[in-house]
Amino acid sequence: MTQVNVKYFASIREALGTGGEVMETLASTVSGLRDELIARGGVYAESLARGKAVRVAINQTLAPETAALVEGAEVAFFPPVTGG
C-alpha cells in the first residue's frame, strides 16, 4: 500500500465537501487511484467520472494519469481552468 495526500480543487472540492484527505491506496498509478475514488460511488463517482475532464498534478506538477504514485506524494485533482 502507498500513502498519498489527495487534494481536491474548485468544483470537485465543492461537490465532495472537502479539500483533501490522506489515504492508503493499492493503486500504482494516478489512473488506478482515480478508479478507487470513483468506486466509492456517490459524489466521488460523479465528480471524477471517466467522462469528465479532470486534470491531475503530482507534487504540484501536471501529470498524466499513467504517472506512478510514490509514497507521500501529493496528488491533486481539479477541473480544467479557463482564463478570462
FIRONU-549701 format. One record per atom (N, C-alpha, C, O): residue number from 1; residue in three letters; x, y, z. Coordinates in steps of 0.02 Angstrom, whole numbers, padded with zeros to 5 digits. Each point is the difference from the previous one (the first is absolute). Example, Ala and Ser with C-alpha at 12.3 -4.5 7.8 and 13.67 -1.06 7.14 Angstrom:
BEGIN
<seq=1 type=ALA x=00660 y=-00284 z=00390>
<seq=1 type=ALA x=-00045 y=00059 z=00000>
<seq=1 type=ALA x=00045 y=00060 z=00000>
<seq=1 type=ALA x=00052 y=-00001 z=00033>
<seq=2 type=SER x=-00070 y=00054 z=-00069>
<seq=2 type=SER x=00042 y=00059 z=00003>
<seq=2 type=SER x=-00039 y=00055 z=00037>
<seq=2 type=SER x=00025 y=00055 z=00008>
//
This chain:
BEGIN
<seq=1 type=MET x=00042 y=-00060 z=00000>
<seq=1 type=MET x=-00042 y=00060 z=00000>
<seq=1 type=MET x=00044 y=00062 z=00000>
<seq=1 type=MET x=00055 y=00002 z=00028>
<seq=2 type=THR x=-00081 y=00049 z=-00060>
<seq=2 type=THR x=00034 y=00064 z=-00004>
<seq=2 type=THR x=-00044 y=00053 z=00032>
<seq=2 type=THR x=-00060 y=00004 z=-00013>
<seq=3 type=GLN x=00090 y=00038 z=00055>
<seq=3 type=GLN x=-00038 y=00054 z=00030>
<seq=3 type=GLN x=00012 y=00063 z=-00041>
<seq=3 type=GLN x=00057 y=00019 z=-00013>
<seq=4 type=VAL x=-00112 y=00014 z=-00007>
<seq=4 type=VAL x=00004 y=00061 z=-00039>
<seq=4 type=VAL x=-00045 y=00053 z=00032>
<seq=4 type=VAL x=-00048 y=-00016 z=00035>
<seq=5 type=ASN x=00064 y=00078 z=-00048>
<seq=5 type=ASN x=-00039 y=00057 z=00023>
<seq=5 type=ASN x=-00040 y=00025 z=-00060>
<seq=5 type=ASN x=00028 y=00032 z=-00045>
<seq=6 type=VAL x=-00093 y=-00045 z=00045>
<seq=6 type=VAL x=-00042 y=00018 z=-00057>
<seq=6 type=VAL x=-00033 y=00067 z=00013>
<seq=6 type=VAL x=-00029 y=00012 z=00053>
<seq=7 type=LYS x=00035 y=00033 z=-00102>
<seq=7 type=LYS x=-00030 y=00067 z=00005>
<seq=7 type=LYS x=-00053 y=00007 z=-00055>
<seq=7 type=LYS x=00007 y=-00026 z=-00055>
<seq=8 type=TYR x=-00060 y=00062 z=00072>
<seq=8 type=TYR x=-00054 y=00013 z=-00047>
<seq=8 type=TYR x=-00009 y=00075 z=-00006>
<seq=8 type=TYR x=00002 y=00036 z=00050>
<seq=9 type=PHE x=-00012 y=-00011 z=-00112>
<seq=9 type=PHE x=-00006 y=00072 z=-00011>
<seq=9 type=PHE x=-00062 y=00017 z=-00040>
<seq=9 type=PHE x=-00028 y=-00041 z=-00036>
<seq=10 type=ALA x=00008 y=00104 z=00043>
<seq=10 type=ALA x=-00054 y=00031 z=-00039>
<seq=10 type=ALA x=-00066 y=-00040 z=00007>
<seq=10 type=ALA x=-00020 y=-00017 z=00055>
<seq=11 type=SER x=-00012 y=00002 z=-00111>
<seq=11 type=SER x=-00066 y=-00032 z=00001>
<seq=11 type=SER x=00004 y=-00070 z=00031>
<seq=11 type=SER x=-00049 y=-00023 z=00029>
<seq=12 type=ILE x=00105 y=-00011 z=-00035>
<seq=12 type=ILE x=00007 y=-00066 z=00030>
<seq=12 type=ILE x=-00001 y=00007 z=00076>
<seq=12 type=ILE x=-00033 y=-00039 z=00035>
<seq=13 type=ARG x=00069 y=00087 z=-00010>
<seq=13 type=ARG x=00002 y=00013 z=00072>
<seq=13 type=ARG x=-00070 y=00017 z=00026>
<seq=13 type=ARG x=-00022 y=-00025 z=00052>
<seq=14 type=GLU x=-00013 y=00067 z=-00089>
<seq=14 type=GLU x=-00068 y=00020 z=00020>
<seq=14 type=GLU x=-00046 y=-00061 z=00002>
<seq=14 type=GLU x=-00039 y=-00007 z=00048>
<seq=15 type=ALA x=00042 y=-00035 z=-00098>
<seq=15 type=ALA x=-00044 y=-00059 z=-00004>
<seq=15 type=ALA x=00015 y=-00049 z=00057>
<seq=15 type=ALA x=-00046 y=-00029 z=00029>
<seq=16 type=LEU x=00110 y=00018 z=-00014>
<seq=16 type=LEU x=00019 y=-00049 z=00050>
<seq=16 type=LEU x=-00006 y=00028 z=00071>
<seq=16 type=LEU x=-00003 y=-00038 z=00048>
<seq=17 type=GLY x=00002 y=00103 z=-00042>
<seq=17 type=GLY x=-00005 y=00031 z=00066>
<seq=17 type=GLY x=00064 y=-00005 z=00041>
<seq=17 type=GLY x=-00001 y=00007 z=00061>
<seq=18 type=THR x=00058 y=-00018 z=-00095>
<seq=18 type=THR x=00064 y=-00004 z=00035>
<seq=18 type=THR x=00056 y=00022 z=-00047>
<seq=18 type=THR x=-00006 y=-00007 z=-00061>
<seq=19 type=GLY x=00058 y=00035 z=00090>
<seq=19 type=GLY x=00057 y=00021 z=-00040>
<seq=19 type=GLY x=00052 y=-00054 z=-00009>
<seq=19 type=GLY x=00048 y=00008 z=-00039>
<seq=20 type=GLY x=-00057 y=-00064 z=00075>
<seq=20 type=GLY x=00049 y=-00053 z=-00009>
<seq=20 type=GLY x=-00002 y=-00051 z=00056>
<seq=20 type=GLY x=-00038 y=00005 z=00048>
<seq=21 type=GLU x=00081 y=-00055 z=-00056>
<seq=21 type=GLU x=00005 y=-00054 z=00049>
<seq=21 type=GLU x=00066 y=-00037 z=-00009>
<seq=21 type=GLU x=00029 y=00001 z=-00054>
<seq=22 type=VAL x=-00008 y=-00033 z=00107>
<seq=22 type=VAL x=00057 y=-00045 z=-00004>
<seq=22 type=VAL x=-00029 y=-00069 z=-00006>
<seq=22 type=VAL x=-00043 y=-00020 z=00039>
<seq=23 type=MET x=00066 y=-00018 z=-00089>
<seq=23 type=MET x=-00029 y=-00067 z=-00009>
<seq=23 type=MET x=00052 y=-00052 z=-00018>
<seq=23 type=MET x=00053 y=00016 z=-00028>
<seq=24 type=GLU x=-00068 y=-00077 z=00044>
<seq=24 type=GLU x=00040 y=-00058 z=-00019>
<seq=24 type=GLU x=-00030 y=-00027 z=-00064>
<seq=24 type=GLU x=-00061 y=-00008 z=-00006>
<seq=25 type=THR x=00103 y=-00007 z=-00043>
<seq=25 type=THR x=-00025 y=-00025 z=-00063>
<seq=25 type=THR x=00039 y=-00060 z=-00023>
<seq=25 type=THR x=00060 y=-00007 z=00013>
<seq=26 type=LEU x=-00094 y=-00037 z=-00048>
<seq=26 type=LEU x=00033 y=-00057 z=-00032>
<seq=26 type=LEU x=00022 y=00018 z=-00070>
<seq=26 type=LEU x=00037 y=-00038 z=-00032>
<seq=27 type=ALA x=-00059 y=00096 z=00008>
<seq=27 type=ALA x=00014 y=00021 z=-00069>
<seq=27 type=ALA x=00075 y=00016 z=-00008>
<seq=27 type=ALA x=00033 y=00024 z=00046>
<seq=28 type=SER x=-00009 y=-00037 z=-00106>
<seq=28 type=SER x=00070 y=00016 z=-00015>
<seq=28 type=SER x=00005 y=00061 z=-00045>
<seq=28 type=SER x=00054 y=00028 z=-00010>
<seq=29 type=THR x=-00112 y=-00006 z=-00019>
<seq=29 type=THR x=-00001 y=00058 z=-00044>
<seq=29 type=THR x=-00057 y=00047 z=00020>
<seq=29 type=THR x=-00044 y=-00019 z=00039>
<seq=30 type=VAL x=00046 y=00079 z=-00066>
<seq=30 type=VAL x=-00053 y=00048 z=00012>
<seq=30 type=VAL x=-00067 y=-00027 z=-00025>
<seq=30 type=VAL x=-00051 y=00008 z=00032>
<seq=31 type=SER x=00052 y=-00042 z=-00089>
<seq=31 type=SER x=-00060 y=-00028 z=-00028>
<seq=31 type=SER x=-00032 y=-00050 z=00048>
<seq=31 type=SER x=-00061 y=00000 z=00010>
<seq=32 type=GLY x=00101 y=-00043 z=00021>
<seq=32 type=GLY x=-00025 y=-00048 z=00048>
<seq=32 type=GLY x=-00028 y=00034 z=00062>
<seq=32 type=GLY x=-00051 y=-00022 z=00027>
<seq=33 type=LEU x=00083 y=00075 z=-00005>
<seq=33 type=LEU x=-00025 y=00039 z=00057>
<seq=33 type=LEU x=-00068 y=00030 z=-00017>
<seq=33 type=LEU x=-00046 y=-00002 z=00040>
<seq=34 type=ARG x=00041 y=00031 z=-00099>
<seq=34 type=ARG x=-00064 y=00029 z=-00021>
<seq=34 type=ARG x=-00054 y=-00053 z=-00001>
<seq=34 type=ARG x=-00056 y=00012 z=00021>
<seq=35 type=ASP x=00072 y=-00071 z=-00047>
<seq=35 type=ASP x=-00049 y=-00055 z=-00001>
<seq=35 type=ASP x=-00021 y=-00019 z=00071>
<seq=35 type=ASP x=-00059 y=-00014 z=00011>
<seq=36 type=GLU x=00105 y=00013 z=00036>
<seq=36 type=GLU x=-00017 y=-00016 z=00070>
<seq=36 type=GLU x=-00048 y=00052 z=00028>
<seq=36 type=GLU x=-00048 y=-00017 z=00035>
<seq=37 type=LEU x=00060 y=00080 z=-00051>
<seq=37 type=LEU x=-00043 y=00053 z=00024>
<seq=37 type=LEU x=-00069 y=-00004 z=-00032>
<seq=37 type=LEU x=-00051 y=00008 z=00034>
<seq=38 type=ILE x=00048 y=-00022 z=-00099>
<seq=38 type=ILE x=-00064 y=-00007 z=-00036>
<seq=38 type=ILE x=-00040 y=-00058 z=00030>
<seq=38 type=ILE x=-00061 y=00004 z=00006>
<seq=39 type=ALA x=00096 y=-00058 z=00014>
<seq=39 type=ALA x=-00033 y=-00059 z=00028>
<seq=39 type=ALA x=-00035 y=00015 z=00066>
<seq=39 type=ALA x=-00041 y=-00040 z=00022>
<seq=40 type=ARG x=00057 y=00095 z=00010>
<seq=40 type=ARG x=-00035 y=00020 z=00061>
<seq=40 type=ARG x=-00073 y=00016 z=-00014>
<seq=40 type=ARG x=-00043 y=-00004 z=00044>
<seq=41 type=GLY x=00029 y=00021 z=-00107>
<seq=41 type=GLY x=-00068 y=00016 z=-00019>
<seq=41 type=GLY x=-00019 y=00071 z=00018>
<seq=41 type=GLY x=00042 y=00040 z=00020>
<seq=42 type=GLY x=-00107 y=-00025 z=-00026>
<seq=42 type=GLY x=-00026 y=00065 z=00019>
<seq=42 type=GLY x=00034 y=00058 z=-00034>
<seq=42 type=GLY x=00014 y=-00002 z=-00060>
<seq=43 type=VAL x=00002 y=00054 z=00100>
<seq=43 type=VAL x=00030 y=00060 z=-00028>
<seq=43 type=VAL x=00070 y=-00013 z=-00027>
<seq=43 type=VAL x=00023 y=00035 z=-00045>
<seq=44 type=TYR x=00012 y=-00084 z=00072>
<seq=44 type=TYR x=00066 y=-00017 z=-00027>
<seq=44 type=TYR x=-00007 y=-00025 z=-00071>
<seq=44 type=TYR x=00037 y=00020 z=-00045>
<seq=45 type=ALA x=-00084 y=-00066 z=00034>
<seq=45 type=ALA x=-00011 y=-00027 z=-00067>
<seq=45 type=ALA x=-00022 y=00055 z=-00048>
<seq=45 type=ALA x=00021 y=00000 z=-00058>
<seq=46 type=GLU x=-00063 y=00045 z=00081>
<seq=46 type=GLU x=-00024 y=00055 z=-00043>
<seq=46 type=GLU x=00056 y=00049 z=-00016>
<seq=46 type=GLU x=00009 y=00020 z=-00058>
<seq=47 type=SER x=00028 y=00001 z=00108>
<seq=47 type=SER x=00051 y=00052 z=-00009>
<seq=47 type=SER x=00061 y=-00023 z=-00039>
<seq=47 type=SER x=00031 y=00039 z=-00036>
<seq=48 type=LEU x=-00013 y=-00103 z=00043>
<seq=48 type=LEU x=00062 y=-00025 z=-00030>
<seq=48 type=LEU x=-00014 y=-00049 z=-00057>
<seq=48 type=LEU x=00045 y=-00035 z=-00023>
<seq=49 type=ALA x=-00108 y=00031 z=00001>
<seq=49 type=ALA x=-00020 y=-00047 z=-00052>
<seq=49 type=ALA x=00046 y=00003 z=-00061>
<seq=49 type=ALA x=00027 y=00053 z=-00017>
<seq=50 type=ARG x=-00019 y=-00110 z=-00015>
<seq=50 type=ARG x=00045 y=-00004 z=-00058>
<seq=50 type=ARG x=-00021 y=00046 z=-00058>
<seq=50 type=ARG x=00043 y=00020 z=-00039>
<seq=51 type=GLY x=-00106 y=-00004 z=00034>
<seq=51 type=GLY x=-00022 y=00045 z=-00053>
<seq=51 type=GLY x=00014 y=00073 z=00013>
<seq=51 type=GLY x=-00007 y=00042 z=-00045>
<seq=52 type=LYS x=00027 y=-00026 z=00106>
<seq=52 type=LYS x=00013 y=00070 z=00019>
<seq=52 type=LYS x=00073 y=00018 z=-00011>
<seq=52 type=LYS x=00045 y=-00040 z=00009>
<seq=53 type=ALA x=-00036 y=00102 z=-00030>
<seq=53 type=ALA x=00069 y=00025 z=-00007>
<seq=53 type=ALA x=00026 y=00017 z=00069>
<seq=53 type=ALA x=-00025 y=00045 z=00034>
<seq=54 type=VAL x=00076 y=-00081 z=-00013>
<seq=54 type=VAL x=00032 y=00010 z=00065>
<seq=54 type=VAL x=00075 y=00002 z=-00011>
<seq=54 type=VAL x=00028 y=-00044 z=-00032>
<seq=55 type=ARG x=00003 y=00096 z=00058>
<seq=55 type=ARG x=00073 y=00005 z=-00004>
<seq=55 type=ARG x=00030 y=-00027 z=00064>
<seq=55 type=ARG x=-00034 y=-00004 z=00051>
<seq=56 type=VAL x=00097 y=-00015 z=-00053>
<seq=56 type=VAL x=00033 y=-00025 z=00059>
<seq=56 type=VAL x=00071 y=00027 z=00004>
<seq=56 type=VAL x=00034 y=00011 z=-00050>
<seq=57 type=ALA x=-00012 y=00001 z=00111>
<seq=57 type=ALA x=00069 y=00021 z=00012>
<seq=57 type=ALA x=00028 y=-00044 z=00056>
<seq=57 type=ALA x=-00035 y=-00017 z=00048>
<seq=58 type=ILE x=00098 y=00000 z=-00055>
<seq=58 type=ILE x=00036 y=-00035 z=00053>
<seq=58 type=ILE x=00054 y=00047 z=00026>
<seq=58 type=ILE x=00043 y=00023 z=-00038>
<seq=59 type=ASN x=-00046 y=-00011 z=00102>
<seq=59 type=ASN x=00048 y=00047 z=00032>
<seq=59 type=ASN x=00003 y=00066 z=-00038>
<seq=59 type=ASN x=00054 y=00026 z=-00013>
<seq=60 type=GLN x=-00112 y=-00001 z=-00005>
<seq=60 type=GLN x=-00010 y=00065 z=-00032>
<seq=60 type=GLN x=00027 y=00005 z=-00071>
<seq=60 type=GLN x=00013 y=00055 z=-00024>
<seq=61 type=THR x=-00006 y=-00112 z=-00009>
<seq=61 type=THR x=00020 y=-00002 z=-00071>
<seq=61 type=THR x=-00052 y=-00039 z=-00039>
<seq=61 type=THR x=-00016 y=-00057 z=00019>
<seq=62 type=LEU x=-00010 y=00087 z=-00073>
<seq=62 type=LEU x=-00049 y=-00036 z=-00040>
<seq=62 type=LEU x=00027 y=-00068 z=-00021>
<seq=62 type=LEU x=00059 y=-00007 z=-00018>
<seq=63 type=ALA x=-00102 y=-00043 z=00021>
<seq=63 type=ALA x=00023 y=-00068 z=-00015>
<seq=63 type=ALA x=-00055 y=-00038 z=-00038>
<seq=63 type=ALA x=-00059 y=00014 z=00008>
<seq=64 type=PRO x=00079 y=-00062 z=-00049>
<seq=64 type=PRO x=-00049 y=-00043 z=-00034>
<seq=64 type=PRO x=-00026 y=-00052 z=00049>
<seq=64 type=PRO x=00030 y=-00013 z=00052>
<seq=65 type=GLU x=-00087 y=-00016 z=-00068>
<seq=65 type=GLU x=-00029 y=-00051 z=00044>
<seq=65 type=GLU x=00043 y=-00063 z=00003>
<seq=65 type=GLU x=-00010 y=-00043 z=00044>
<seq=66 type=THR x=00057 y=00036 z=-00090>
<seq=66 type=THR x=00045 y=-00058 z=00000>
<seq=66 type=THR x=00057 y=00009 z=00050>
<seq=66 type=THR x=00040 y=-00046 z=00010>
<seq=67 type=ALA x=-00034 y=00106 z=00020>
<seq=67 type=ALA x=00055 y=00014 z=00046>
<seq=67 type=ALA x=-00003 y=-00046 z=00061>
<seq=67 type=ALA x=-00054 y=-00015 z=00026>
<seq=68 type=ALA x=00112 y=-00008 z=-00005>
<seq=68 type=ALA x=00005 y=-00044 z=00058>
<seq=68 type=ALA x=-00011 y=00038 z=00065>
<seq=68 type=ALA x=00020 y=00058 z=00007>
<seq=69 type=LEU x=-00051 y=-00092 z=00041>
<seq=69 type=LEU x=-00009 y=00028 z=00066>
<seq=69 type=LEU x=00060 y=-00020 z=00043>
<seq=69 type=LEU x=00025 y=-00056 z=-00004>
<seq=70 type=VAL x=-00003 y=00102 z=00045>
<seq=70 type=VAL x=00055 y=-00015 z=00047>
<seq=70 type=VAL x=-00023 y=00019 z=00070>
<seq=70 type=VAL x=-00042 y=00043 z=00010>
<seq=71 type=GLU x=00070 y=-00077 z=00039>
<seq=71 type=GLU x=-00017 y=00011 z=00070>
<seq=71 type=GLU x=00006 y=00074 z=00018>
<seq=71 type=GLU x=00050 y=00032 z=-00014>
<seq=72 type=GLY x=-00104 y=-00007 z=00045>
<seq=72 type=GLY x=-00001 y=00069 z=00023>
<seq=72 type=GLY x=-00014 y=00053 z=-00052>
<seq=72 type=GLY x=00002 y=00060 z=00016>
<seq=73 type=ALA x=-00015 y=-00079 z=-00077>
<seq=73 type=ALA x=-00012 y=00049 z=-00053>
<seq=73 type=ALA x=-00065 y=00039 z=00012>
<seq=73 type=ALA x=-00047 y=-00026 z=00030>
<seq=74 type=GLU x=00047 y=00088 z=-00052>
<seq=74 type=GLU x=-00061 y=00040 z=-00001>
<seq=74 type=GLU x=-00031 y=-00008 z=-00069>
<seq=74 type=GLU x=00033 y=00016 z=-00050>
<seq=75 type=VAL x=-00094 y=-00040 z=00047>
<seq=75 type=VAL x=-00035 y=-00011 z=-00064>
<seq=75 type=VAL x=-00060 y=00046 z=00000>
<seq=75 type=VAL x=-00045 y=-00006 z=00041>
<seq=76 type=ALA x=00043 y=00053 z=-00088>
<seq=76 type=ALA x=-00054 y=00049 z=-00004>
<seq=76 type=ALA x=-00044 y=-00013 z=-00060>
<seq=76 type=ALA x=00024 y=-00010 z=-00055>
<seq=77 type=PHE x=-00089 y=00010 z=00067>
<seq=77 type=PHE x=-00050 y=-00006 z=-00054>
<seq=77 type=PHE x=-00036 y=00066 z=-00007>
<seq=77 type=PHE x=-00023 y=00028 z=00050>
<seq=78 type=PHE x=00016 y=-00004 z=-00112>
<seq=78 type=PHE x=-00034 y=00064 z=-00012>
<seq=78 type=PHE x=-00027 y=00002 z=-00070>
<seq=78 type=PHE x=00026 y=-00032 z=-00045>
<seq=79 type=PRO x=-00080 y=00071 z=00035>
<seq=79 type=PRO x=-00027 y=00007 z=-00068>
<seq=79 type=PRO x=00046 y=00045 z=-00041>
<seq=79 type=PRO x=00038 y=00039 z=00027>
<seq=80 type=PRO x=-00041 y=-00046 z=-00094>
<seq=80 type=PRO x=00039 y=00045 z=-00042>
<seq=80 type=PRO x=-00020 y=00073 z=00016>
<seq=80 type=PRO x=-00058 y=00014 z=00013>
<seq=81 type=VAL x=00106 y=00030 z=-00015>
<seq=81 type=VAL x=-00012 y=00070 z=00017>
<seq=81 type=VAL x=00002 y=00041 z=-00063>
<seq=81 type=VAL x=00045 y=-00007 z=-00041>
<seq=82 type=THR x=-00094 y=00051 z=00033>
<seq=82 type=THR x=00000 y=00045 z=-00057>
<seq=82 type=THR x=00011 y=00070 z=00025>
<seq=82 type=THR x=-00024 y=00019 z=00053>
<seq=83 type=GLY x=00061 y=00020 z=-00091>
<seq=83 type=GLY x=00014 y=00069 z=00020>
<seq=83 type=GLY x=-00053 y=00048 z=-00027>
<seq=83 type=GLY x=-00041 y=-00018 z=-00042>
<seq=84 type=GLY x=00043 y=00078 z=00067>
<seq=84 type=GLY x=-00050 y=00047 z=-00023>
<seq=84 type=GLY x=00024 y=00071 z=00004>
<seq=84 type=GLY x=-00036 y=00046 z=-00018>
//
